Amino acid sequence: MTKKKIAINPAPIPPYQKEFYSWLYESNRLTKLFDRQWLLNLLSFGYNQKLAKSVLDEVSPHSKVLQMGVTFGEQMNDLADKIGIYGKYDVVDVSTTQLRYVRNKYRFIYPYMNFVNRDALEPFTEKYDVVVCYMLLHELPLPAKSRLINQALSGLTPGGKAIFIDYNNMVWWHPLKWFVKMYNRLYQPFAERMWQTEIKDYVTDRQQFEWRKTTYFGKMYQKVVVTKKSSLF
């Protein structure tokens, strides 16, 4: 089996990621620590696995799938199982540390997975049946959020889907609302924008797409599925 290599000249880490997230994503020790499904479920109040499973409902076997950003836990291997050996699964991440980790974890199990070191904000030359953005948007500053969402939609084939899983503005009476708000102010400075702006509001040509939104856990989390309309001509 051919060994899949990470690029010799790695993509530059964006300044905002260096500032706020490199302590985690560039640490092999912490990556191994957080790559535990039970821990992710604990930190997400039991919803990480439910959200990951909800992605599978939107994906057909043998699809051509792009995932923007590596994730911890079982989300990626569950999705790879659903895609199957006759599909294609491209995983893009700017961090070579994360890509090396998942390459070593998955390359012999899922030979149809490809690990691409590049910034997901850059344009893609290929088109995909499905583009997945799983708990990534809240880590991005405002201009990067807008660019990533539009890049995801531009990479779809007619009839293709973009699936966004992320935080959402909770109902006003949610018992954890002020705790989460305080945590975000301290450790996730870009996350609160997910409370203030709908994902579709970042898209100028939204009429080209069909939009469907589902919320979970008192609206703490959201799944937004965006389907590109097929041309009639």
C-alpha positions in Angstrom: 0.0 0.0 0.0 1.3 3.4 -0.9 2.2 5.6 2.1 0.3 8.9 2.0 2.6 11.7 2.8 2.0 15.2 4.2 3.3 18.1 2.1 7.0 18.8 2.5 6.3 22.6 2.5 3.5 22.9 5.0 0.7 25.5 4.7 1.3 28.5 7.0 -0.8 28.5 10.2 -3.1 31.5 10.3 -2.3 34.1 13.0 -5.6 33.6 14.8 -5.0 29.9 15.1 -1.5 30.4 16.4 -2.8 32.8 19.0 -5.8 30.9 20.3 -5.6 27.2 19.3 -2.0 26.1 18.6 -1.6 25.0 22.2 -4.0 22.2 21.4 -3.7 21.5 17.6 0.1 21.6 17.5 0.5 19.4 20.6 0.7 15.6 20.0 0.2 14.9 23.7 -3.0 17.0 23.9 -4.3 15.6 20.6 -4.0 12.1 21.9 -5.7 13.2 25.1 -8.7 14.8 23.4 -9.1 12.1 20.8 -11.4 10.1 23.1 -15.1 9.9 22.4 -16.1 9.7 26.1 -14.2 12.9 26.8 -15.8 14.7 23.9 -19.2 13.6 24.9 -18.5 14.9 28.4 -17.4 18.3 27.2 -20.3 18.6 24.9 -22.9 17.6 27.5 -23.5 14.3 25.7 -24.0 15.7 22.2 -20.8 15.2 20.3 -21.7 11.7 19.2 -25.3 12.6 18.4 -24.1 15.5 16.2 -21.6 13.2 14.4 -24.3 10.7 13.8 -26.6 13.4 12.4 -24.0 14.0 9.7 -24.3 10.4 8.6 -28.0 10.9 7.9 -27.1 13.4 5.1 -24.4 11.3 3.3 -25.0 8.5 0.8 -22.6 5.5 0.4 -20.0 5.9 -2.3 -20.1 9.7 -2.2 -17.3 12.0 -2.9 -16.8 14.0 0.3 -14.6 16.8 1.5 -14.1 17.5 5.2 -12.8 20.9 6.2 -10.7 20.4 9.2 -9.7 17.3 11.3 -11.9 16.3 14.2 -11.3 14.3 17.4 -13.2 11.2 18.4 -15.2 8.9 16.1 -16.7 11.4 13.7 -14.3 10.8 10.9 -14.2 7.0 11.0 -18.0 6.9 11.2 -18.2 9.0 8.1 -15.5 7.0 6.3 -17.5 3.8 7.1 -20.6 5.4 5.6 -18.8 6.6 2.5 -17.4 3.1 1.8 -14.5 1.9 -0.3 -16.1 3.0 -3.6 -16.3 6.6 -2.4 -13.7 9.3 -1.9 -13.0 11.1 1.4 -10.7 14.2 1.3 -9.7 15.7 4.6 -8.2 19.2 4.5 -6.4 20.8 7.4 -3.8 23.6 7.8 -2.1 21.7 10.6 0.5 19.1 9.7 0.4 17.9 13.3 -3.3 17.0 13.0 -2.9 15.5 9.5 -0.1 13.3 10.6 -2.1 12.1 13.5 -5.2 11.1 11.6 -3.1 9.7 8.7 -1.4 7.3 11.1 -4.7 6.5 12.7 -6.7 5.8 9.5 -4.5 5.3 6.4 -4.4 1.4 6.6 -8.1 1.2 7.5 -9.5 3.6 4.9 -7.4 3.7 1.8 -9.9 6.0 0.1 -9.1 8.8 2.7 -6.8 11.5 1.4 -5.0 13.9 3.8 -4.4 17.4 2.3 -2.3 20.0 4.0 -3.8 23.4 2.9 -5.9 26.2 4.2 -9.6 25.4 3.7 -10.2 29.1 2.9 -8.4 28.7 -0.4 -10.4 27.8 -3.5 -10.9 24.2 -4.5 -10.5 22.8 -8.0 -12.6 19.7 -7.4 -16.4 19.5 -6.9 -17.9 17.3 -4.2 -21.2 15.5 -3.4 -20.8 16.5 0.2 -18.7 19.1 2.1 -18.6 18.7 5.9 -17.6 21.5 8.3 -17.8 20.1 11.7 -17.3 22.4 14.7 -14.9 24.6 12.9 -16.8 27.9 12.2 -16.8 29.0 15.8 -13.0 29.0 15.8 -12.7 31.5 12.9 -12.8 35.3 13.0 -15.6 37.0 11.0 -13.9 37.4 7.6 -12.7 33.8 7.7 -16.1 32.5 8.6 -17.7 34.1 5.6 -14.9 32.9 3.3 -15.1 29.3 4.5 -18.8 29.1 4.2 -18.7 30.4 0.6 -15.8 28.1 -0.3 -17.8 25.1 1.0 -20.8 26.0 -1.2 -18.7 26.7 -4.2 -17.2 23.2 -4.0 -20.6 21.5 -4.4 -21.8 19.6 -7.5 -25.5 20.3 -8.5 -27.6 18.5 -5.9 -24.6 18.4 -3.5 -24.8 19.2 0.2 -22.8 21.3 2.6 -23.2 20.2 6.2 -22.3 22.7 9.0 -22.3 21.5 12.6 -21.6 24.2 15.2 -22.8 26.2 18.1 -26.0 28.2 18.0 -27.7 30.8 20.1 -29.4 29.0 23.0 -32.9 29.6 24.2 -32.9 32.5 26.8 -33.7 30.2 29.7 -31.0 27.6 29.0 -29.3 26.8 32.4 -25.8 26.8 30.8 -26.1 30.0 28.7 -24.2 32.3 30.9 -21.6 29.7 31.7 -20.9 29.1 28.0 -20.9 32.8 27.3 -18.3 33.4 30.0 -16.2 30.5 28.7 -16.3 31.8 25.1 -15.3 35.2 26.2 -12.2 33.7 27.9 -11.1 31.0 25.5 -13.1 31.1 22.2 -13.3 34.8 21.2 -14.9 34.1 17.8 -17.6 31.7 19.0 -20.2 34.2 20.1 -20.6 35.4 16.5 -22.4 32.0 15.9 -25.1 33.3 18.3 -25.5 36.6 16.4 -25.5 35.6 12.8 -27.1 32.8 10.8 -24.9 30.8 8.5 -27.0 31.7 5.5 -26.5 35.4 6.2 -22.9 35.0 5.1 -23.9 33.9 1.6 -24.8 36.5 -1.0 -26.3 34.1 -3.7 -28.3 32.1 -1.2 -31.2 31.6 -3.7 -29.0 29.0 -5.5 -29.4 26.8 -2.5 -32.0 25.1 -0.3 -31.5 25.6 3.4 -32.5 23.4 6.3 -31.6 23.9 10.0 -32.0 21.6 12.9 -31.1 22.5 16.5 -30.2 20.4 19.5 -30.0 20.7 23.3 -32.1 23.8 23.8 -30.7 25.3 20.6 -27.1 25.1 21.9 -26.0 23.3 18.7 -27.1 23.5 15.1 -26.9 21.5 11.9 -27.4 23.5 8.8 -27.7 21.5 5.5 -27.3 23.5 2.3 -28.3 21.8 -0.9 -27.2 23.2 -4.2 -30.1 23.4 -6.6 -29.8 21.5 -9.8 -29.9 23.5 -13.0 -33.0 23.0 -15.2 -31.0 23.8 -18.3 
